[in-house]
């Protein structure tokens, strides 16, 4: 009985309320849930100096996939940093700070050797 009363008290305050009651608190204040956004970040690939990295390349990281959003060219240091966007929106598209991926199709003269960084 006292556990139920404790649960009821937690529902009174938005910071301790369960999801259902938190959404009720939000409706009272005209606050609505935002739509999920898509994760973005960068990858680092290595290759021959001057090798192109085109936009639209797909990179797989486990069950997740990311698409390059801009083109780049491998610099004198043998690396290129390319911006990417996740294919899944919301938390599903997030990765850890260091996750290694592979190109879904052969990217001519490029090897993905550096980890994806905070996508």
The first five atom37 places (N, CA, C, CB, O) and aatype in JSON, in Angstrom:
{
  "aatype": [20, 20, 20, 20, 20, 20, 20, 20, 20, 20, 20, 20, 20, 20, 20, 20, 20, 20, 20, 20, 20, 20, 20, 20, 20, 20, 20, 20, 20, 20, 20, 20, 20, 20, 20, 20, 20, 20, 20, 20, 20, 20, 20, 20, 20, 20, 20, 20, 20, 20, 20, 20, 20, 20, 20, 20, 20, 20, 20, 20, 20, 20, 20, 20, 20, 20, 20, 20, 20, 20, 20, 20, 20, 20, 20, 20, 20, 20, 20, 20, 20, 20, 20, 20, 20, 20, 20, 20, 20, 20, 20, 20, 20, 20, 20, 20, 20, 20, 20, 20, 20, 20, 20, 20, 20, 20, 20, 20, 20, 20, 20, 20, 20, 20, 20, 20, 20, 20, 20],
  "atom_mask": [
    [1, 1, 1, 1, 1],
    [1, 1, 1, 1, 1],
    [1, 1, 1, 1, 1],
    [1, 1, 1, 1, 1],
    [1, 1, 1, 1, 1],
    [1, 1, 1, 1, 1],
    [1, 1, 1, 1, 1],
    [1, 1, 1, 1, 1],
    [1, 1, 1, 1, 1],
    [1, 1, 1, 1, 1],
    [1, 1, 1, 1, 1],
    [1, 1, 1, 1, 1],
    [1, 1, 1, 1, 1],
    [1, 1, 1, 1, 1],
    [1, 1, 1, 1, 1],
    [1, 1, 1, 1, 1],
    [1, 1, 1, 1, 1],
    [1, 1, 1, 1, 1],
    [1, 1, 1, 1, 1],
    [1, 1, 1, 1, 1],
    [1, 1, 1, 1, 1],
    [1, 1, 1, 1, 1],
    [1, 1, 1, 1, 1],
    [1, 1, 1, 1, 1],
    [1, 1, 1, 1, 1],
    [1, 1, 1, 1, 1],
    [1, 1, 1, 1, 1],
    [1, 1, 1, 1, 1],
    [1, 1, 1, 1, 1],
    [1, 1, 1, 1, 1],
    [1, 1, 1, 1, 1],
    [1, 1, 1, 1, 1],
    [1, 1, 1, 1, 1],
    [1, 1, 1, 1, 1],
    [1, 1, 1, 1, 1],
    [1, 1, 1, 1, 1],
    [1, 1, 1, 1, 1],
    [1, 1, 1, 1, 1],
    [1, 1, 1, 1, 1],
    [1, 1, 1, 1, 1],
    [1, 1, 1, 1, 1],
    [1, 1, 1, 1, 1],
    [1, 1, 1, 1, 1],
    [1, 1, 1, 1, 1],
    [1, 1, 1, 1, 1],
    [1, 1, 1, 1, 1],
    [1, 1, 1, 1, 1],
    [1, 1, 1, 1, 1],
    [1, 1, 1, 1, 1],
    [1, 1, 1, 1, 1],
    [1, 1, 1, 1, 1],
    [1, 1, 1, 1, 1],
    [1, 1, 1, 1, 1],
    [1, 1, 1, 1, 1],
    [1, 1, 1, 1, 1],
    [1, 1, 1, 1, 1],
    [1, 1, 1, 1, 1],
    [1, 1, 1, 1, 1],
    [1, 1, 1, 1, 1],
    [1, 1, 1, 1, 1],
    [1, 1, 1, 1, 1],
    [1, 1, 1, 1, 1],
    [1, 1, 1, 1, 1],
    [1, 1, 1, 1, 1],
    [1, 1, 1, 1, 1],
    [1, 1, 1, 1, 1],
    [1, 1, 1, 1, 1],
    [1, 1, 1, 1, 1],
    [1, 1, 1, 1, 1],
    [1, 1, 1, 1, 1],
    [1, 1, 1, 1, 1],
    [1, 1, 1, 1, 1],
    [1, 1, 1, 1, 1],
    [1, 1, 1, 1, 1],
    [1, 1, 1, 1, 1],
    [1, 1, 1, 1, 1],
    [1, 1, 1, 1, 1],
    [1, 1, 1, 1, 1],
    [1, 1, 1, 1, 1],
    [1, 1, 1, 1, 1],
    [1, 1, 1, 1, 1],
    [1, 1, 1, 1, 1],
    [1, 1, 1, 1, 1],
    [1, 1, 1, 1, 1],
    [1, 1, 1, 1, 1],
    [1, 1, 1, 1, 1],
    [1, 1, 1, 1, 1],
    [1, 1, 1, 1, 1],
    [1, 1, 1, 1, 1],
    [1, 1, 1, 1, 1],
    [1, 1, 1, 1, 1],
    [1, 1, 1, 1, 1],
    [1, 1, 1, 1, 1],
    [1, 1, 1, 1, 1],
    [1, 1, 1, 1, 1],
    [1, 1, 1, 1, 1],
    [1, 1, 1, 1, 1],
    [1, 1, 1, 1, 1],
    [1, 1, 1, 1, 1],
    [1, 1, 1, 1, 1],
    [1, 1, 1, 1, 1],
    [1, 1, 1, 1, 1],
    [1, 1, 1, 1, 1],
    [1, 1, 1, 1, 1],
    [1, 1, 1, 1, 1],
    [1, 1, 1, 1, 1],
    [1, 1, 1, 1, 1],
    [1, 1, 1, 1, 1],
    [1, 1, 1, 1, 1],
    [1, 1, 1, 1, 1],
    [1, 1, 1, 1, 1],
    [1, 1, 1, 1, 1],
    [1, 1, 1, 1, 1],
    [1, 1, 1, 1, 1],
    [1, 1, 1, 1, 1],
    [1, 1, 1, 1, 1],
    [1, 1, 1, 1, 1],
    [1, 1, 1, 1, 1],
    [1, 1, 1, 1, 1]
  ],
  "atom_positions": [
    [[0.83, -1.18, 0.0], [0.0, 0.0, 0.0], [0.88, 1.26, 0.0], [-0.95, -0.01, 1.22], [0.63, 2.19, -0.76]],
    [[1.91, 1.29, 0.85], [2.77, 2.47, 0.91], [3.6, 2.62, -0.36], [3.69, 2.39, 2.13], [3.92, 3.75, -0.76]],
    [[3.94, 1.52, -1.01], [4.68, 1.6, -2.27], [3.82, 2.29, -3.32], [5.11, 0.2, -2.76], [4.33, 3.1, -4.1]],
    [[2.54, 1.98, -3.36], [1.64, 2.61, -4.33], [1.54, 4.11, -4.06], [0.24, 1.96, -4.29], [1.53, 4.92, -4.99]],
    [[1.46, 4.49, -2.78], [1.39, 5.9, -2.43], [2.69, 6.62, -2.83], [1.11, 6.07, -0.92], [2.65, 7.76, -3.29]],
    [[3.81, 5.96, -2.67], [5.09, 6.53, -3.09], [5.12, 6.72, -4.6], [6.24, 5.63, -2.65], [5.65, 7.73, -5.08]],
    [[4.57, 5.78, -5.34], [4.51, 5.88, -6.8], [3.63, 7.07, -7.2], [3.97, 4.57, -7.44], [3.97, 7.81, -8.12]],
    [[2.49, 7.24, -6.51], [1.59, 8.35, -6.81], [2.3, 9.68, -6.59], [0.31, 8.27, -5.95], [2.17, 10.59, -7.4]],
    [[3.04, 9.8, -5.49], [3.77, 11.04, -5.2], [4.79, 11.32, -6.3], [4.47, 10.94, -3.83], [4.95, 12.48, -6.69]],
    [[5.47, 10.3, -6.81], [6.46, 10.51, -7.88], [5.8, 11.04, -9.15], [7.2, 9.21, -8.18], [6.46, 11.73, -9.93]],
    [[4.52, 10.73, -9.38], [3.85, 11.19, -10.59], [3.48, 12.67, -10.53], [2.6, 10.36, -10.84], [3.2, 13.28, -11.56]],
    [[3.48, 13.25, -9.35], [3.12, 14.66, -9.17], [4.19, 15.58, -9.77], [2.93, 14.97, -7.67], [3.86, 16.65, -10.27]],
    [[5.43, 15.17, -9.72], [6.54, 16.0, -10.17], [7.06, 15.53, -11.53], [7.67, 15.99, -9.14], [7.34, 14.35, -11.7]],
    [[7.18, 16.44, -12.49], [7.64, 16.05, -13.84], [8.99, 15.34, -13.86], [7.72, 17.27, -14.71], [9.2, 14.45, -14.68]],
    [[9.91, 15.72, -12.97], [11.25, 15.13, -13.02], [11.29, 13.7, -12.49], [12.21, 15.97, -12.24], [12.28, 13.0, -12.71]],
    [[10.24, 13.23, -11.81], [10.21, 11.85, -11.32], [9.05, 11.05, -11.9], [10.11, 11.84, -9.8], [8.91, 9.86, -11.6]],
    [[8.23, 11.68, -12.73], [7.04, 11.02, -13.28], [7.4, 9.99, -14.34], [6.1, 12.06, -13.87], [8.4, 10.13, -15.05]],
    [[6.58, 8.94, -14.45], [6.71, 7.97, -15.53], [6.33, 8.65, -16.84], [5.8, 6.71, -15.26], [5.75, 9.74, -16.84]],
    [[6.65, 8.02, -17.96], [6.43, 8.62, -19.28], [4.99, 9.09, -19.47], [6.78, 7.62, -20.37], [4.76, 10.21, -19.92]],
    [[4.03, 8.26, -19.14], [2.61, 8.6, -19.32], [2.26, 9.89, -18.58], [1.71, 7.45, -18.84], [1.62, 10.77, -19.14]],
    [[2.67, 10.0, -17.33], [2.35, 11.17, -16.53], [3.21, 12.37, -16.92], [2.52, 10.86, -15.05], [2.75, 13.51, -16.82]],
    [[4.43, 12.14, -17.34], [5.27, 13.22, -17.83], [4.62, 13.88, -19.04], [6.68, 12.71, -18.19], [4.62, 15.1, -19.16]],
    [[4.07, 13.07, -19.95], [3.39, 13.63, -21.12], [2.15, 14.41, -20.72], [3.01, 12.5, -22.09], [1.8, 15.39, -21.38]],
    [[1.48, 14.0, -19.65], [0.34, 14.78, -19.14], [0.81, 16.14, -18.63], [-0.39, 14.01, -18.01], [0.18, 17.15, -18.91]],
    [[1.92, 16.16, -17.88], [2.48, 17.43, -17.41], [2.81, 18.33, -18.61], [3.75, 17.19, -16.55], [2.55, 19.53, -18.57]],
    [[3.36, 17.76, -19.64], [3.73, 18.53, -20.84], [2.5, 19.11, -21.52], [4.5, 17.65, -21.83], [2.5, 20.27, -21.92]],
    [[1.46, 18.31, -21.66], [0.23, 18.81, -22.31], [-0.35, 20.0, -21.55], [-0.82, 17.68, -22.4], [-0.86, 20.93, -22.17]],
    [[-0.27, 19.98, -20.23], [-0.76, 21.11, -19.43], [-0.01, 22.4, -19.72], [-0.66, 20.79, -17.95], [-0.54, 23.49, -19.53]],
    [[1.23, 22.26, -20.18], [2.08, 23.42, -20.45], [2.28, 23.66, -21.96], [3.43, 23.24, -19.77], [3.18, 24.4, -22.36]],
    [[1.44, 23.02, -22.78], [1.54, 23.12, -24.24], [2.92, 22.77, -24.77], [1.18, 24.53, -24.69], [3.44, 23.43, -25.67]],
    [[3.51, 21.73, -24.2], [4.8, 21.22, -24.66], [4.55, 19.91, -25.38], [5.82, 21.04, -23.48], [3.87, 19.03, -24.85]],
    [[5.08, 19.77, -26.58], [4.89, 18.52, -27.32], [6.25, 17.88, -27.61], [4.11, 18.77, -28.64], [7.28, 18.56, -27.62]],
    [[6.23, 16.58, -27.84], [7.44, 15.83, -28.13], [7.94, 16.19, -29.52], [7.19, 14.31, -28.01], [7.17, 16.22, -30.48]],
    [[9.23, 16.46, -29.63], [9.83, 16.78, -30.92], [10.07, 15.5, -31.71], [11.16, 17.55, -30.74], [10.25, 14.42, -31.15]],
    [[10.05, 15.65, -33.03], [10.34, 14.5, -33.9], [11.83, 14.16, -33.78], [9.96, 14.81, -35.38], [12.66, 15.02, -33.52]],
    [[12.13, 12.9, -33.99], [13.53, 12.44, -33.93], [14.33, 13.09, -35.06], [13.61, 10.89, -34.04], [13.81, 13.29, -36.16]],
    [[15.57, 13.42, -34.79], [16.45, 13.98, -35.8], [17.46, 12.91, -36.23], [17.18, 15.25, -35.28], [17.59, 11.86, -35.59]],
    [[18.16, 13.19, -37.3], [19.13, 12.23, -37.83], [20.53, 12.61, -37.36], [19.08, 12.19, -39.38], [20.92, 13.78, -37.43]],
    [[21.26, 11.63, -36.9], [22.64, 11.86, -36.42], [23.55, 12.21, -37.59], [23.16, 10.61, -35.69], [23.4, 11.69, -38.69]],
    [[24.5, 13.09, -37.31], [25.52, 13.45, -38.3], [26.89, 13.42, -37.63], [25.23, 14.85, -38.92], [26.99, 13.44, -36.4]],
    [[27.91, 13.39, -38.43], [29.27, 13.37, -37.9], [30.26, 13.3, -39.04], [29.47, 12.2, -36.94], [29.94, 13.68, -40.17]],
    [[31.45, 12.81, -38.76], [32.47, 12.68, -39.8], [33.14, 11.31, -39.71], [33.52, 13.8, -39.66], [33.15, 10.67, -38.66]],
    [[33.68, 10.88, -40.82], [34.51, 9.68, -40.86], [35.86, 10.09, -41.42], [33.85, 8.53, -41.72], [35.99, 11.1, -42.12]],
    [[36.85, 9.3, -41.11], [38.18, 9.52, -41.68], [38.54, 8.28, -42.49], [39.26, 9.82, -40.57], [38.5, 7.17, -41.97]],
    [[38.9, 8.48, -43.74], [39.31, 7.38, -44.61], [40.72, 7.67, -45.1], [38.32, 7.2, -45.8], [41.13, 8.82, -45.18]],
    [[41.44, 6.62, -45.42], [42.79, 6.79, -45.96], [42.83, 6.29, -47.39], [43.83, 6.07, -45.09], [41.99, 5.48, -47.79]],
    [[43.79, 6.75, -48.14], [43.92, 6.31, -49.52], [45.1, 6.98, -50.19], [42.65, 6.6, -50.3], [45.92, 7.63, -49.54]],
    [[45.18, 6.81, -51.48], [46.25, 7.44, -52.27], [46.0, 8.94, -52.36], [46.34, 6.81, -53.69], [44.87, 9.38, -52.54]],
    [[47.07, 9.71, -52.24], [46.94, 11.16, -52.33], [46.2, 11.56, -53.6], [48.32, 11.83, -52.28], [46.53, 11.1, -54.69]],
    [[45.2, 12.42, -53.44], [44.41, 12.9, -54.58], [43.21, 12.02, -54.93], [45.3, 13.01, -55.77], [42.41, 12.41, -55.77]],
    [[43.08, 10.85, -54.29], [41.94, 9.97, -54.58], [40.65, 10.65, -54.16], [42.09, 8.6, -53.86], [40.57, 11.23, -53.08]],
    [[39.62, 10.59, -55.03], [38.35, 11.26, -54.7], [37.49, 10.41, -53.75], [37.57, 11.55, -55.98], [37.49, 9.18, -53.81]],
    [[36.78, 11.09, -52.89], [35.77, 10.46, -52.03], [34.46, 11.17, -52.38], [36.13, 10.58, -50.47], [34.29, 12.35, -52.06]],
    [[33.56, 10.47, -53.02], [32.35, 11.1, -53.53], [31.25, 11.13, -52.46], [31.86, 10.36, -54.76], [31.27, 10.36, -51.51]],
    [[30.3, 12.02, -52.65], [29.11, 12.06, -51.8], [28.23, 10.87, -52.17], [28.33, 13.42, -51.97], [28.21, 10.45, -53.32]],
    [[27.52, 10.34, -51.21], [26.61, 9.22, -51.47], [27.2, 7.86, -51.17], [26.18, 9.26, -52.88], [26.51, 6.85, -51.34]],
    [[28.46, 7.78, -50.72], [29.04, 6.5, -50.35], [28.37, 6.0, -49.07], [30.58, 6.61, -50.17], [28.13, 6.79, -48.15]],
    [[28.07, 4.72, -48.99], [27.42, 4.14, -47.81], [28.47, 3.42, -46.97], [26.27, 3.18, -48.21], [29.26, 2.64, -47.49]],
    [[28.45, 3.69, -45.66], [29.38, 3.05, -44.73], [28.55, 2.25, -43.73], [30.28, 4.11, -43.99], [27.61, 2.78, -43.14]],
    [[28.89, 0.99, -43.54], [28.2, 0.14, -42.58], [29.02, 0.03, -41.3], [27.93, -1.26, -43.17], [30.23, -0.21, -41.34]],
    [[28.34, 0.2, -40.18], [28.95, 0.02, -38.86], [28.02, -0.93, -38.12], [29.13, 1.4, -38.08], [27.03, -0.51, -37.52]],
    [[28.36, -2.21, -38.15], [27.45, -3.21, -37.57], [26.13, -3.19, -38.31], [27.23, -2.94, -36.07], [26.11, -3.36, -39.53]],
    [[25.03, -3.0, -37.59], [23.71, -2.97, -38.22], [23.32, -1.56, -38.65], [22.66, -3.52, -37.27], [22.25, -1.37, -39.23]],
    [[24.16, -0.57, -38.38], [23.87, 0.82, -38.75], [24.53, 1.16, -40.08], [24.36, 1.78, -37.65], [25.52, 0.55, -40.46]],
    [[23.96, 2.14, -40.77], [24.61, 2.61, -41.99], [24.58, 4.13, -42.04], [23.93, 2.01, -43.25], [23.67, 4.77, -41.51]],
    [[25.59, 4.68, -42.68], [25.76, 6.12, -42.81], [26.09, 6.43, -44.25], [26.88, 6.66, -41.85], [26.7, 5.61, -44.94]],
    [[25.7, 7.61, -44.72], [25.95, 8.02, -46.09], [26.77, 9.3, -46.09], [24.62, 8.22, -46.87], [26.47, 10.24, -45.35]],
    [[27.8, 9.35, -46.92], [28.61, 10.56, -47.02], [27.77, 11.66, -47.66], [29.91, 10.31, -47.83], [27.03, 11.41, -48.61]],
    [[27.9, 12.88, -47.13], [27.07, 13.98, -47.61], [27.84, 15.0, -48.45], [26.43, 14.68, -46.45], [27.24, 15.93, -49.0]],
    [[29.14, 14.83, -48.54], [29.95, 15.75, -49.34], [31.13, 14.99, -49.92], [30.44, 16.97, -48.49], [31.51, 13.93, -49.43]],
    [[31.67, 15.54, -50.96], [32.84, 14.93, -51.59], [34.11, 15.46, -50.92], [32.86, 15.21, -53.12], [34.11, 16.52, -50.29]],
    [[35.16, 14.72, -51.07], [36.45, 15.14, -50.54], [37.55, 14.51, -51.37], [36.59, 14.75, -49.06], [37.3, 13.73, -52.28]],
    [[38.78, 14.87, -51.03], [39.93, 14.33, -51.75], [41.0, 14.02, -50.72], [40.45, 15.33, -52.83], [41.24, 14.8, -49.8]],
    [[41.65, 12.88, -50.88], [42.71, 12.47, -49.96], [43.85, 13.46, -50.06], [43.2, 11.02, -50.26], [44.34, 13.76, -51.15]],
    [[44.27, 13.96, -48.9], [45.34, 14.96, -48.85], [46.72, 14.33, -48.82], [45.16, 15.83, -47.64], [46.88, 13.12, -48.96]],
    [[47.72, 15.19, -48.64], [49.11, 14.75, -48.62], [49.41, 13.8, -47.46], [50.02, 15.95, -48.54], [50.34, 13.0, -47.53]],
    [[48.61, 13.89, -46.4], [48.8, 13.0, -45.25], [48.17, 11.63, -45.47], [48.21, 13.64, -43.99], [48.26, 10.75, -44.6]],
    [[47.53, 11.43, -46.63], [46.92, 10.15, -46.96], [45.55, 9.94, -46.34], [47.82, 9.05, -46.52], [45.03, 8.82, -46.34]],
    [[44.95, 11.0, -45.81], [43.64, 10.87, -45.16], [42.67, 11.92, -45.69], [43.78, 11.0, -43.63], [43.06, 12.97, -46.2]],
    [[41.38, 11.6, -45.56], [40.32, 12.54, -45.9], [39.23, 12.41, -44.85], [39.75, 12.27, -47.34], [38.86, 11.3, -44.46]],
    [[38.72, 13.54, -44.39], [37.63, 13.58, -43.43], [36.37, 13.93, -44.2], [37.9, 14.6, -42.26], [36.32, 14.96, -44.89]],
    [[35.35, 13.09, -44.08], [34.13, 13.24, -44.88], [32.93, 13.32, -43.94], [33.96, 12.06, -45.89], [32.82, 12.5, -43.03]],
    [[32.01, 14.29, -44.14], [30.81, 14.35, -43.32], [29.83, 13.24, -43.72], [30.13, 15.73, -43.46], [29.72, 12.88, -44.89]],
    [[29.12, 12.69, -42.71], [28.16, 11.62, -42.95], [26.85, 11.91, -42.22], [28.73, 10.26, -42.51], [26.8, 12.72, -41.3]],
    [[25.79, 11.22, -42.66], [24.49, 11.29, -42.01], [23.99, 9.86, -41.81], [23.47, 12.14, -42.85], [24.17, 9.01, -42.68]],
    [[23.37, 9.6, -40.67], [22.87, 8.26, -40.36], [21.62, 7.97, -41.17], [22.57, 8.12, -38.86], [20.86, 8.87, -41.51]],
    [[21.41, 6.69, -41.49], [20.21, 6.3, -42.21], [19.02, 6.17, -41.28], [20.44, 4.99, -42.95], [17.87, 6.3, -41.71]],
    [[19.26, 5.93, -40.0], [18.19, 5.81, -39.01], [18.12, 7.1, -38.19], [18.42, 4.58, -38.08], [19.15, 7.66, -37.83]],
    [[16.92, 7.55, -37.9], [16.79, 8.76, -37.09], [16.64, 8.39, -35.61], [15.57, 9.59, -37.55], [16.38, 7.25, -35.25]],
    [[16.82, 9.4, -34.78], [16.72, 9.19, -33.34], [17.95, 8.51, -32.77], [15.5, 8.36, -33.02], [19.01, 8.47, -33.41]],
    [[17.81, 7.99, -31.57], [18.93, 7.36, -30.87], [19.46, 6.14, -31.62], [18.51, 6.95, -29.47], [20.61, 5.74, -31.41]],
    [[18.65, 5.55, -32.49], [19.08, 4.37, -33.24], [20.28, 4.66, -34.14], [17.93, 3.84, -34.08], [21.03, 3.74, -34.46]],
    [[20.47, 5.91, -34.55], [21.57, 6.25, -35.44], [22.85, 6.65, -34.73], [21.15, 7.35, -36.34], [23.85, 6.93, -35.39]],
    [[22.83, 6.68, -33.41], [24.02, 7.07, -32.65], [25.02, 5.93, -32.58], [23.64, 7.51, -31.24], [24.66, 4.76, -32.61]],
    [[26.3, 6.29, -32.48], [27.35, 5.3, -32.26], [28.18, 5.74, -31.07], [28.24, 5.12, -33.54], [28.03, 6.85, -30.56]],
    [[29.04, 4.87, -30.64], [29.98, 5.24, -29.59], [31.0, 6.2, -30.18], [30.68, 3.98, -28.98], [31.0, 6.44, -31.39]],
    [[31.84, 6.74, -29.36], [32.84, 7.71, -29.83], [33.79, 7.1, -30.85], [33.63, 8.26, -28.66], [34.29, 7.81, -31.71]],
    [[34.04, 5.8, -30.76], [34.91, 5.15, -31.74], [34.26, 3.88, -32.24], [36.3, 4.85, -31.14], [34.16, 2.89, -31.5]],
    [[33.82, 3.9, -33.46], [33.21, 2.72, -34.09], [33.82, 2.56, -35.47], [31.65, 2.86, -34.17], [33.86, 3.52, -36.24]],
    [[34.29, 1.39, -35.8], [34.94, 1.14, -37.08], [33.9, 0.63, -38.07], [36.11, 0.12, -36.93], [33.08, -0.23, -37.74]],
    [[33.94, 1.16, -39.29], [32.98, 0.76, -40.32], [33.67, 0.35, -41.6], [32.01, 1.88, -40.59], [34.88, 0.46, -41.74]],
    [[32.85, -0.13, -42.54], [33.36, -0.52, -43.86], [32.46, 0.09, -44.94], [33.42, -2.07, -44.0], [31.27, 0.3, -44.72]],
    [[33.05, 0.37, -46.08], [32.26, 0.89, -47.2], [31.38, -0.23, -47.74], [33.18, 1.45, -48.32], [31.84, -1.36, -47.91]],
    [[30.09, 0.07, -48.01], [29.16, -0.93, -48.54], [29.53, -1.3, -49.97], [27.71, -0.4, -48.49], [29.41, -2.46, -50.36]],
    [[29.99, -0.33, -50.75], [30.45, -0.61, -52.1], [31.91, -0.16, -52.17], [29.57, 0.13, -53.2], [32.35, 0.67, -51.38]],
    [[32.62, -0.7, -53.09], [34.04, -0.39, -53.19], [34.24, 1.08, -53.5], [34.72, -1.26, -54.26], [33.79, 1.57, -54.54]],
    [[34.9, 1.77, -52.61], [35.24, 3.17, -52.85], [36.65, 3.16, -53.44], [35.17, 4.05, -51.51], [37.62, 2.8, -52.77]],
    [[36.75, 3.54, -54.66], [38.02, 3.46, -55.38], [39.14, 4.18, -54.64], [37.86, 4.03, -56.78], [39.04, 5.37, -54.36]],
    [[40.17, 3.47, -54.35], [41.38, 3.99, -53.72], [41.18, 4.48, -52.3], [41.93, 5.1, -54.54], [42.01, 5.24, -51.8]],
    [[40.11, 4.08, -51.61], [39.89, 4.53, -50.23], [39.75, 3.32, -49.32], [38.64, 5.42, -50.13], [39.18, 2.3, -49.69]],
    [[40.29, 3.45, -48.12], [40.16, 2.42, -47.09], [39.71, 3.14, -45.82], [41.51, 1.63, -46.88], [40.34, 4.1, -45.39]],
    [[38.63, 2.66, -45.23], [38.15, 3.25, -43.99], [38.93, 2.62, -42.85], [36.6, 3.04, -43.82], [38.64, 1.49, -42.43]],
    [[39.91, 3.35, -42.34], [40.75, 2.81, -41.29], [40.55, 3.51, -39.96], [42.2, 2.89, -41.69], [40.81, 2.93, -38.9]],
    [[40.1, 4.73, -39.99], [39.89, 5.47, -38.74], [38.44, 5.28, -38.29], [40.21, 6.98, -38.91], [37.56, 5.05, -39.12]],
    [[38.19, 5.37, -37.01], [36.83, 5.15, -36.51], [35.88, 6.3, -36.85], [36.87, 4.96, -35.02], [36.31, 7.43, -37.09]],
    [[34.6, 5.98, -36.86], [33.58, 7.03, -36.95], [33.64, 7.79, -35.64], [32.13, 6.44, -37.21], [33.76, 7.19, -34.57]],
    [[33.56, 9.08, -35.71], [33.66, 9.89, -34.51], [32.34, 10.52, -34.15], [34.7, 10.97, -34.68], [31.81, 11.33, -34.91]],
    [[31.79, 10.16, -33.02], [30.59, 10.77, -32.42], [29.55, 11.18, -33.45], [30.98, 11.96, -31.61], [29.26, 12.36, -33.61]],
    [[29.01, 10.21, -34.13], [27.99, 10.49, -35.13], [26.67, 10.68, -34.43], [27.9, 9.37, -36.18], [25.66, 10.93, -35.08]]
  ]
}
